Amino acid sequence: MSESSIEITGIEAINAALEEMTVKAERSVLREGMKAAADVVTGSLQAEGSKAPGEIGDALADPGSWTRSISIRSGHSAETKIGPKGALPEVHVGRGATKTEKGWRGQPKGSRYRRSLFYLLEMMEGLRTRDNAKNLPQSHPMSTGFQKSQSNAVQAFITNLKDKLGI
């Protein structure tokens, strides 16, 4: 596992400028900075996800397949959550649920469903069992995409804040 270090300069000036602003203006500046950072991370996730074969790669390369939410908290802090949304276009038909040691698994027989990108990414990251995912690569697109874009996202956030604050 590799380590990364990020150097942020001028943080005192940013904090001083944020202290002088109204709460509404501060939240707006933080939100714009988080949007810039989220755009960098989303671009990296799209690039990593597009390496997957077939329609999964096509879906993950689409900007509309990713969602982000931004939460502004007190004390000059903000958080963004980025994740997949939607499903593959192909409709599947359930072959019948089976009883396992952990409970029922699978779709009821005859039911129509689409595979969600969230579910597929969980299998690719190794967070779910891979019984039915023999053709699905275990490539870790979310982890790799975030690690590759982490320093660029922080830089985009700081640059955006400095531009908005005139520093």
Number of C-alpha atoms within 10 A of each C-alpha: 3 4 5 9 7 10 7 9 9 10 11 9 13 17 12 10 16 20 13 10 13 10 13 8 12 17 20 14 20 25 21 16 24 26 20 20 24 25 16 22 24 25 18 24 27 23 17 22 24 19 16 20 12 9 13 20 16 16 23 27 22 14 14 11 19 20 14 14 12 16 13 16 11 8 9 14 11 15 13 14 10 17 15 23 16 16 19 18 13 9 11 14 13 14 13 14 13 12 10 8 6 6 8 12 12 12 16 14 12 11 11 12 15 13 15 14 20 16 15 20 23 17 21 21 17 14 12 13 10 15 7 9 13 8 8 15 15 16 17 17 24 22 12 15 20 19 17 15 19 18 18 16 23 21 19 20 21 22 16 20 22 18 11 14 15 9 11
